[in-house]
Amino acid sequence: MLEDVFEPMVIFFRLANSPVTFQIIMNDLLRNIIEVEDVVAFIDDVMIEIEIKEEHDNIVKEVLKMMAENNLFVKLEKYV
């Protein structure tokens, strides 16, 4: 009966504290960028704050490249 009420929108990793685990993965994956640039990772959100558009585009490309190399992907329809 409870399963009919709750339907997850994402796949759980079958791990305890999966958001914490994913946060650790993102911090480790993006550590070099986070330390040098104005980049913040919060669970599955990566925020980039740069005033120069070309610099912003380069960092976005670098983040996406690092994610793809580690089999992490974005759903483009969720982003503007």
Order of alpha helices (4+ residues) and beta strands (2+ residues): alpha-alpha-alpha-beta-beta-alpha
